[in-house]
Amino acid sequence: MSRPSFLILDEPSLGLAPMIVREIFRIIEQIRQGGATILLVEQNANLALASAEYGYVLEMGSIVKHQETRSLKSDPAIKEAYLGT
């Protein structure tokens, strides 16, 4: 693919070995730093929040929370429900 300006990724880590997942997310970060906007759907909340600037939390198909990732990562309810802390 030649320099997309917008990229949609649906579960890029699904079913992959951890080493491959790290490489995939390294490449996603390179694409993002190259100026592309990325819409990432990912069940691994820690990975998703580590690579995003803004996040949406979906429950049963509805958006229940949305804000900058640093705020989501520090929200006690998000930590307990999605981040395993």
C-alpha positions as CSV (number, residue, x, y, z in Angstrom):
1,M,0.0,0.0,0.0
2,S,1.4,3.4,-0.9
3,R,1.2,5.9,1.9
4,P,-2.5,5.8,2.9
5,S,-4.0,8.9,4.5
6,F,-6.6,6.9,6.3
7,L,-6.3,3.3,7.4
8,I,-9.0,1.1,9.0
9,L,-7.7,-2.0,11.0
10,D,-10.0,-4.5,12.5
11,E,-8.4,-6.7,15.2
12,P,-4.8,-6.8,13.7
13,S,-3.6,-8.8,16.6
14,L,-6.3,-11.5,16.6
15,G,-4.8,-15.0,16.7
16,L,-1.2,-14.0,16.2
17,A,1.9,-14.9,18.3
18,P,3.0,-12.2,20.7
19,M,6.2,-11.5,18.7
20,I,4.3,-10.9,15.5
21,V,1.8,-8.7,17.4
22,R,4.7,-6.5,18.6
23,E,5.9,-6.2,15.0
24,I,2.4,-5.3,13.7
25,F,2.0,-2.6,16.3
26,R,5.5,-1.2,15.6
27,I,4.5,-0.9,11.9
28,I,1.1,0.7,12.9
29,E,3.1,3.3,14.9
30,Q,5.3,4.0,11.9
31,I,2.3,4.5,9.7
32,R,0.7,6.8,12.3
33,Q,3.9,8.9,12.7
34,G,4.0,9.2,8.9
35,G,0.8,11.2,9.1
36,A,-1.9,8.7,8.5
37,T,-5.1,8.6,10.5
38,I,-5.8,5.1,11.8
39,L,-9.1,3.7,13.0
40,L,-8.1,0.7,15.0
41,V,-10.7,-1.8,16.4
42,E,-8.8,-4.0,18.9
43,Q,-10.0,-6.1,21.9
44,N,-6.6,-5.9,23.5
45,A,-7.2,-2.6,25.3
46,N,-3.7,-2.2,26.6
47,L,-2.3,-2.4,23.0
48,A,-4.9,-0.2,21.6
49,L,-4.5,2.5,24.2
50,A,-0.7,2.4,23.9
51,S,-0.8,3.2,20.2
52,A,-3.8,5.7,20.2
53,E,-4.3,9.3,21.0
54,Y,-8.0,9.0,21.5
55,G,-10.2,6.1,22.4
56,Y,-13.8,4.9,22.3
57,V,-15.1,2.2,24.6
58,L,-17.9,0.1,23.2
59,E,-20.3,-2.1,25.1
60,M,-23.0,-4.1,23.3
61,G,-22.4,-2.0,20.2
62,S,-22.8,1.4,21.9
63,I,-20.2,4.0,22.7
64,V,-20.1,4.3,26.5
65,K,-17.0,6.4,26.9
66,H,-14.7,8.4,24.7
67,Q,-11.7,10.6,25.5
68,E,-8.0,11.0,25.2
69,T,-6.2,7.7,25.9
70,R,-4.2,9.1,28.9
71,S,-7.6,9.9,30.5
72,L,-9.0,6.5,29.7
73,K,-5.9,4.7,31.0
74,S,-6.2,6.5,34.3
75,D,-10.0,6.1,34.7
76,P,-10.6,3.6,37.6
77,A,-13.6,2.0,35.9
78,I,-11.8,1.5,32.6
79,K,-8.8,0.0,34.5
80,E,-10.9,-2.5,36.3
81,A,-13.1,-3.5,33.4
82,Y,-10.6,-3.5,30.5
83,L,-7.0,-3.2,31.6
84,G,-6.8,-5.8,34.2
85,T,-5.7,-3.6,37.1
